[in-house]
Amino acid sequence: MIEFDRQKDEANQLKHGVSLARAEDFEIDATIIDPFPSERRFRAFGRIDGQYYCLIFTLRAGRVRAISLRRAHQKEYDLYVPPKPRP
């Protein structure tokens, strides 16, 4: 289960057009540590409904707390997500 702040969710919807609740549907392809001074945060790249997204999250008390969710740019997705091998 992913948790998030209600006000942060409203701000995310206004800025990025997607609710943090959609992080539940997120299929992770790659995760990196996002350097942030006050707490360890992670940047995950993956898909929701076949579209590329970037999820910023942290771990608090053993729970995933979503901070931001937005569409990922193809350029950054290609940079952080290794290509899948062909069978």
GROMACS elastic network, one bead per residue, 0.5 to 0.9 nm:
[ bonds ]
;  ai    aj funct       b0    kb
    1    24     6  0.70699   500
    1    63     6  0.75160   500
    1    64     6  0.72058   500
    2    20     6  0.87905   500
    2    21     6  0.76539   500
    2    23     6  0.70749   500
    2    24     6  0.64175   500
    2    63     6  0.69548   500
    2    64     6  0.51638   500
    2    65     6  0.58102   500
    2    66     6  0.66649   500
    3    20     6  0.85512   500
    3    21     6  0.80626   500
    3    63     6  0.73889   500
    3    64     6  0.63204   500
    3    66     6  0.62356   500
    4     7     6  0.87679   500
    4     8     6  0.72287   500
    4     9     6  0.70052   500
    4    20     6  0.69545   500
    4    21     6  0.78962   500
    4    64     6  0.85269   500
    4    65     6  0.53830   500
    4    66     6  0.52526   500
    4    67     6  0.67912   500
    5     8     6  0.51228   500
    5     9     6  0.61870   500
    5    10     6  0.88270   500
    5    20     6  0.88748   500
    5    65     6  0.83956   500
    5    66     6  0.81606   500
    5    67     6  0.80480   500
    6     9     6  0.50082   500
    6    10     6  0.64015   500
    6    11     6  0.87665   500
    6    20     6  0.89459   500
    7    10     6  0.51060   500
    7    11     6  0.62780   500
    7    12     6  0.85555   500
    8    11     6  0.50781   500
    8    12     6  0.60324   500
    8    13     6  0.85941   500
    8    20     6  0.82827   500
    8    67     6  0.72227   500
    8    68     6  0.80257   500
    9    13     6  0.61457   500
    9    14     6  0.86518   500
    9    18     6  0.84887   500
    9    19     6  0.58460   500
    9    20     6  0.54857   500
    9    21     6  0.78898   500
    9    66     6  0.89547   500
    9    67     6  0.82706   500
    9    68     6  0.80917   500
   10    13     6  0.51516   500
   10    14     6  0.63357   500
   10    15     6  0.86884   500
   10    19     6  0.73917   500
   10    20     6  0.86496   500
   11    14     6  0.51638   500
   11    15     6  0.60998   500
   11    16     6  0.83316   500
   12    15     6  0.51188   500
   12    16     6  0.55340   500
   12    17     6  0.68869   500
   12    18     6  0.66184   500
   12    19     6  0.64890   500
   12    20     6  0.70983   500
   12    67     6  0.86217   500
   12    68     6  0.64607   500
   12    69     6  0.70456   500
   12    70     6  0.80337   500
   13    16     6  0.53992   500
   13    19     6  0.52462   500
   13    20     6  0.78073   500
   13    69     6  0.89081   500
   14    17     6  0.56680   500
   14    18     6  0.79358   500
   15    18     6  0.83459   500
   15    70     6  0.87117   500
   16    19     6  0.83635   500
   16    68     6  0.88268   500
   16    69     6  0.73846   500
   16    70     6  0.54973   500
   16    71     6  0.74848   500
   17    70     6  0.77687   500
   18    21     6  0.83783   500
   18    22     6  0.72466   500
   18    69     6  0.70009   500
   18    70     6  0.68682   500
   18    71     6  0.86382   500
   19    22     6  0.56997   500
   19    23     6  0.79584   500
   19    69     6  0.74726   500
   20    23     6  0.55795   500
   20    24     6  0.82880   500
   20    55     6  0.88351   500
   20    66     6  0.65156   500
   20    67     6  0.77155   500
   20    68     6  0.68399   500
   20    69     6  0.60328   500
   21    24     6  0.61007   500
   21    25     6  0.82106   500
   21    66     6  0.85632   500
   22    25     6  0.53659   500
   22    26     6  0.68344   500
   22    48     6  0.77891   500
   22    69     6  0.82923   500
   23    27     6  0.86630   500
   23    48     6  0.82513   500
   23    55     6  0.73682   500
   23    66     6  0.73204   500
   23    69     6  0.72768   500
   24    27     6  0.86520   500
   25    47     6  0.82762   500
   25    48     6  0.60184   500
   25    49     6  0.81039   500
   26    45     6  0.88299   500
   26    46     6  0.63927   500
   26    47     6  0.57471   500
   26    48     6  0.52287   500
   26    49     6  0.85410   500
   26    53     6  0.80709   500
   26    55     6  0.83874   500
   27    45     6  0.83128   500
   27    46     6  0.52231   500
   27    47     6  0.51752   500
   27    48     6  0.65151   500
   28    31     6  0.74102   500
   28    44     6  0.64312   500
   28    45     6  0.58598   500
   28    47     6  0.67326   500
   29    44     6  0.74705   500
   29    45     6  0.57250   500
   29    47     6  0.76624   500
   29    81     6  0.64449   500
   29    82     6  0.84218   500
   30    43     6  0.83995   500
   30    44     6  0.56774   500
   30    45     6  0.52906   500
   30    46     6  0.67884   500
   30    80     6  0.68672   500
   30    81     6  0.55010   500
   30    82     6  0.78637   500
   31    42     6  0.66402   500
   31    43     6  0.56274   500
   31    45     6  0.62842   500
   31    46     6  0.88083   500
   31    80     6  0.80876   500
   31    81     6  0.83898   500
   32    41     6  0.88036   500
   32    42     6  0.56998   500
   32    43     6  0.53243   500
   32    44     6  0.63899   500
   32    45     6  0.86570   500
   32    80     6  0.79816   500
   33    36     6  0.88707   500
   33    40     6  0.73558   500
   33    41     6  0.61236   500
   33    43     6  0.61903   500
   33    44     6  0.86902   500
   34    40     6  0.71930   500
   34    41     6  0.52298   500
   34    43     6  0.57014   500
   34    56     6  0.81196   500
   35    39     6  0.85926   500
   35    40     6  0.70435   500
   35    41     6  0.68670   500
   35    42     6  0.81553   500
   36    39     6  0.61013   500
   36    40     6  0.62759   500
   36    41     6  0.64336   500
   37    40     6  0.77203   500
   39    58     6  0.77675   500
   40    57     6  0.88936   500
   40    58     6  0.63890   500
   40    59     6  0.78597   500
   41    56     6  0.68672   500
   41    57     6  0.56644   500
   41    59     6  0.75871   500
   42    55     6  0.80064   500
   42    56     6  0.56710   500
   42    57     6  0.53714   500
   42    58     6  0.60679   500
   42    59     6  0.87149   500
   43    54     6  0.66856   500
   43    55     6  0.56975   500
   43    57     6  0.66248   500
   43    58     6  0.89374   500
   44    53     6  0.82091   500
   44    54     6  0.56331   500
   44    55     6  0.50879   500
   44    56     6  0.64164   500
   44    57     6  0.79401   500
   45    52     6  0.71749   500
   45    53     6  0.58357   500
   45    55     6  0.64744   500
   45    72     6  0.74363   500
   45    77     6  0.67290   500
   45    80     6  0.76431   500
   45    81     6  0.71173   500
   46    50     6  0.88995   500
   46    51     6  0.81043   500
   46    52     6  0.56748   500
   46    53     6  0.54966   500
   46    54     6  0.65920   500
   46    55     6  0.80730   500
   46    72     6  0.85444   500
   46    77     6  0.83927   500
   46    81     6  0.84947   500
   47    50     6  0.53973   500
   47    51     6  0.51544   500
   47    53     6  0.55972   500
   47    54     6  0.83927   500
   48    51     6  0.53751   500
   48    52     6  0.66817   500
   48    53     6  0.68439   500
   49    52     6  0.85724   500
   51    71     6  0.76218   500
   51    72     6  0.84939   500
   52    70     6  0.87715   500
   52    71     6  0.59313   500
   52    72     6  0.53580   500
   52    73     6  0.76212   500
   52    74     6  0.77198   500
   52    77     6  0.75327   500
   53    69     6  0.69539   500
   53    70     6  0.55759   500
   53    73     6  0.80457   500
   53    77     6  0.84750   500
   54    68     6  0.79849   500
   54    69     6  0.57641   500
   54    70     6  0.54549   500
   54    71     6  0.60193   500
   54    72     6  0.51409   500
   54    73     6  0.86394   500
   54    77     6  0.84401   500
   55    66     6  0.71723   500
   55    67     6  0.75698   500
   55    68     6  0.57487   500
   55    70     6  0.67066   500
   55    71     6  0.87965   500
   55    72     6  0.88502   500
   56    65     6  0.87630   500
   56    66     6  0.62225   500
   56    67     6  0.54197   500
   56    68     6  0.50174   500
   56    69     6  0.63997   500
   56    70     6  0.88834   500
   57    64     6  0.66491   500
   57    65     6  0.54894   500
   57    67     6  0.51723   500
   57    68     6  0.70170   500
   57    69     6  0.88046   500
   58    63     6  0.82253   500
   58    64     6  0.59994   500
   58    65     6  0.53681   500
   58    66     6  0.67389   500
   58    67     6  0.74236   500
   59    62     6  0.58930   500
   59    63     6  0.53951   500
   59    65     6  0.59952   500
   59    66     6  0.88539   500
   60    63     6  0.52239   500
   60    64     6  0.65693   500
   60    65     6  0.67085   500
   61    64     6  0.85596   500
   66    69     6  0.75357   500
   69    72     6  0.89974   500
   72    75     6  0.83581   500
   72    76     6  0.69139   500
   72    77     6  0.64160   500
   73    76     6  0.54844   500
   73    77     6  0.61977   500
   73    78     6  0.86595   500
   74    77     6  0.50184   500
   74    78     6  0.60703   500
   74    79     6  0.85439   500
   75    78     6  0.52589   500
   75    79     6  0.62778   500
   75    80     6  0.89564   500
   76    80     6  0.62536   500
   76    81     6  0.83113   500
   77    80     6  0.54432   500
   77    81     6  0.56375   500
   77    82     6  0.87812   500
   78    81     6  0.55603   500
   78    82     6  0.71117   500
   78    83     6  0.78489   500
   79    82     6  0.76379   500
   81    84     6  0.87365   500
   83    86     6  0.89979   500
